[in-house]
Amino acid sequence: MTRAIPPGPEIRFMGLTTRHLVPGTATGGTLALLEHELAPRSLGSPLHTHRHEDEVSHVVSGRLGVQVGDAVLELGPGETVAKPRGTAHAFWNPGDVPVRFLEVVTPAGFEAYFAEVEPLLAGPGAPDLIAVGALMARYGLEVDPFSIGALVVAHDLVMPLPGG
């Protein structure tokens, strides 16, 4: 029987809001569909590499900056970018209004990362970096923390504080 998929949780941290539109459980684990909204002039994620999944981002509104490998792009509404597993990538909002984009994750599973990392990054004070690192390792996610400063400077971004 076909039925509407109920909305999933809404997760917020560091200027990023994530909504689960289609969880992997609804697709037999083949893919998940997320909606992200990123605050103006915010870094969504520094350079990072997924070991297990591919991502495809489609801009609905606003502007999305992305780096995939050595390529740096700025996408507008209706534009799409693929971020294959094993390729370092980053994303940010270069504009002065929020950017909203859909993200397909395949295979599914990584969508659960956002709910697990939220309490580690959204709370008051400094995040528990050991716990964040352990979570990233469990999801096969490698992050280049040294790319943060370079991306912020290169794209004139602001860094939201944890809990924001």
C-alpha positions as CSV (number, residue, x, y, z in Angstrom):
1,M,0.0,0.0,0.0
2,T,1.4,3.4,-1.0
3,R,1.0,6.2,1.5
4,A,2.5,9.6,2.2
5,I,5.8,9.6,4.1
6,P,5.5,11.5,7.4
7,P,8.0,14.3,7.9
8,G,11.1,13.3,9.9
9,P,12.9,15.3,12.5
10,E,14.2,18.8,12.1
11,I,17.8,19.1,13.2
12,R,19.6,22.4,13.9
13,F,23.2,23.2,14.6
14,M,25.9,25.7,13.5
15,G,23.6,27.6,11.1
16,L,22.4,24.4,9.4
17,T,18.8,23.1,9.5
18,T,18.2,19.6,8.2
19,R,14.8,18.0,7.6
20,H,14.4,14.3,6.8
21,L,12.0,14.2,3.8
22,V,12.5,10.5,2.9
23,P,14.3,8.3,5.3
24,G,16.3,5.3,4.2
25,T,13.7,3.1,5.9
26,A,11.1,4.2,3.3
27,T,13.4,3.1,0.4
28,G,14.8,-0.2,1.7
29,G,18.1,1.6,2.4
30,T,18.7,2.6,-1.3
31,L,18.6,6.3,-0.6
32,A,17.5,9.1,1.7
33,L,16.3,12.6,0.8
34,L,17.1,15.5,3.0
35,E,16.3,19.2,2.9
36,H,19.0,21.6,4.2
37,E,18.8,25.3,4.9
38,L,22.0,27.1,5.6
39,A,22.2,30.6,7.1
40,P,23.7,33.5,5.1
41,R,27.5,33.6,4.7
42,S,27.8,30.3,6.7
43,L,30.1,27.4,6.3
44,G,28.0,24.2,6.1
45,S,30.9,21.8,6.3
46,P,34.6,22.0,5.8
47,L,36.3,19.7,3.4
48,H,35.3,16.2,4.2
49,T,35.2,12.7,2.5
50,H,32.5,10.0,2.8
51,R,33.7,6.5,2.6
52,H,30.3,4.8,2.1
53,E,27.9,7.1,0.3
54,D,27.5,9.5,-2.7
55,E,25.6,12.8,-2.3
56,V,23.7,14.9,-4.9
57,S,22.7,18.4,-3.9
58,H,20.0,20.4,-5.8
59,V,19.5,24.1,-5.0
60,V,15.9,25.2,-4.4
61,S,16.5,28.8,-3.4
62,G,19.5,31.0,-2.7
63,R,23.1,30.3,-3.6
64,L,25.2,27.3,-2.7
65,G,29.0,27.3,-2.8
66,V,30.6,24.0,-3.1
67,Q,34.1,22.6,-3.5
68,V,34.3,19.0,-5.0
69,G,37.9,17.9,-5.3
70,D,39.7,21.0,-6.8
71,A,36.6,22.4,-8.5
72,V,34.9,25.4,-6.8
73,L,31.3,26.2,-7.9
74,E,28.5,28.5,-7.0
75,L,25.1,27.1,-7.8
76,G,21.7,28.8,-8.0
77,P,18.1,27.6,-8.0
78,G,17.6,24.6,-10.3
79,E,21.3,23.7,-10.4
80,T,22.6,20.3,-9.2
81,V,26.0,19.0,-8.1
82,A,27.2,15.4,-7.5
83,K,29.6,14.7,-4.6
84,P,30.9,11.1,-5.1
85,R,32.2,9.0,-2.2
86,G,35.9,9.2,-1.8
87,T,36.1,12.8,-3.1
88,A,36.7,15.6,-0.6
89,H,34.0,18.2,-0.7
90,A,32.7,21.2,1.3
91,F,29.7,23.5,1.1
92,W,28.8,27.0,2.2
93,N,26.3,29.8,1.7
94,P,28.0,32.7,-0.2
95,G,24.9,34.8,-0.2
96,D,23.0,37.2,2.1
97,V,19.8,35.1,2.3
98,P,19.4,31.5,3.4
99,V,20.1,28.8,0.8
100,R,17.7,25.8,0.7
101,F,18.8,22.7,-1.1
102,L,17.7,19.0,-1.4
103,E,20.3,16.3,-0.9
104,V,20.1,12.7,-2.0
105,V,22.3,10.3,0.0
106,T,22.9,6.9,-1.5
107,P,22.9,4.4,-0.1
108,A,20.9,5.6,2.9
109,G,22.2,5.6,6.4
110,F,24.3,8.7,6.7
111,E,21.1,10.8,7.2
112,A,21.1,9.5,10.8
113,Y,24.5,11.3,11.4
114,F,22.8,14.7,11.6
115,A,20.5,13.6,14.5
116,E,23.5,12.1,16.3
117,V,25.8,15.0,15.9
118,E,23.2,17.7,16.8
119,P,23.5,17.3,20.6
120,L,27.3,17.3,20.3
121,L,27.4,20.6,18.4
122,A,24.2,22.4,19.4
123,G,24.7,22.5,23.2
124,P,26.2,25.4,25.1
125,G,30.0,25.6,25.3
126,A,32.7,23.9,23.3
127,P,31.7,20.6,21.5
128,D,33.2,17.3,22.8
129,L,35.6,16.8,19.9
130,I,36.5,13.3,21.0
131,A,32.8,12.3,20.8
132,V,32.4,14.1,17.5
133,G,35.5,12.3,16.1
134,A,34.2,8.9,17.3
135,L,30.9,9.6,15.6
136,M,32.6,10.6,12.3
137,A,34.7,7.4,12.4
138,R,31.6,5.3,12.9
139,Y,30.0,6.9,9.8
140,G,33.2,6.6,7.7
141,L,33.5,10.4,7.5
142,E,36.9,12.1,7.4
143,V,37.0,15.9,8.0
144,D,39.9,18.2,7.2
145,P,39.6,20.7,10.1
146,F,42.5,22.8,8.6
147,S,40.2,23.7,5.7
148,I,37.8,25.7,7.9
149,G,39.9,28.8,8.1
150,A,40.9,28.8,4.4
151,L,37.2,28.4,3.3
152,V,36.0,31.1,5.7
153,V,38.6,33.6,4.5
154,A,38.3,32.7,0.8
155,H,34.5,33.0,0.7
156,D,34.0,35.8,3.3
157,L,32.0,33.6,5.6
158,V,31.1,33.9,9.3
159,M,31.3,31.0,11.7
160,P,28.1,30.4,13.8
161,L,28.8,29.5,17.4
162,P,27.9,26.1,18.7
163,G,24.3,26.1,19.8
164,G,23.4,28.5,16.9
